[in-house]
Amino acid sequence: MNFRLTPGFGRAMTKRIRNRDFFFLIILIVVMVGLPWAIQAYDDHQWLTKKPAGAKLFTLTAHSELGWLPGKVHGYDAITLYGKSRPARNLTLAVNKGDLVVLKITSSDVVHGFSLKDFGIFLEDGIRPGKVALVSFKADKAGTFTFTCSIICGDEHKKMQGTLVVRA
């Protein structure tokens, strides 16, 4: 049996393979770029459906060296180089008496806890890096209250404090 290929068959096949590879490369790039964006958009949408109407919303990030940080802070945004440490911040949140307060808490480095004793809030299960813990409560007492990390998280654990001010 003799099989003969027509002239130019190899070049045409190679061109088809290159075109197919290019097509799949484009699909791969679209998926790799689009998937994280889609996940973030879905997470934001889900978060908005969980937030009660009229609630005061605060996003907090726990970091073992820098304390409580406002907003969502990734671990690579809080890196200190060459042993230079930045001072921990004492974050202050202000609300009015009677407000429904929702805290969206995450960690940027290690497992943290959360305690707001005056309102009976204790998250002892731990807030793991990249995970979100939701805390909601009614600010029914006026005054200045301290919230802390309730799990030993590092050398600067004692400085992990923040302040909640409830105005009358």
Buried (B, 14 or more C-beta within 10 A) or exposed (E): EEEEEEEEEEEEEEEEEEEEEEEEEEEEEEEEEEEEEEEEEEEEEEBEEEBEEEBBBBBBBBBBBBBBBBEEBEBEEBEEEEEEEEEBBEBEBEBEEEBBBBBBBBBBBBBBBBBBEBBEBEBEEBBEBEEBBEBBBEBEEEEEBEBBBBBBBBEBBEBBBBBBBBEE
